[in-house]
């Protein structure tokens, strides 16, 4: 899988592979799949985040097929500014280790920022993403309400210099991760 920075021209791929799928969109909102116009707007915001902050979203590709996204962005959780990592995987590629690889890419993306820690969060019932968080060395911190639903927050303390070799070994130690 090739992972590269999200570009404005990627909105149709995000729509086609990810957010037009009601099951994937359902993790983000209750009112169904996203439209292409909504994906274009979202991608424009994420590209602007990278331009403003020097880090951001990336896409995982296999040939011309978008397999998922890797998130590295600022977010607000219960009034506190955090740097979030995350991932979303096309349903046709679930349970193949793609989520763990995308999460690992997000950790690498933020490694040079000098952060004390990063967070990831998901709905309480998203067992697959919670598994990825654990595989990435994150630990459960708390549950909280987000847009009217219960979510869980995981955190990973970051050393002054993140050991990228340890991230390389993460995949080796766990074999082909479940997500």
Protein Blocks (a to p, Z undefined) as FASTA:
>chain_A
ZZddddfklmmmmmmmmmmpmklmmmmomnbpadfklmmmmmmmmmmmmmmnopacdddd
ehjacfbdcddddddeehiacddddddddfklgonlmmmmmmmmmmmmmmmnopabdcdd
ddfklmmlmmmmmmnopacfbdcdeehiacddddddddfbdcfklmmmmmmmnopafZZ
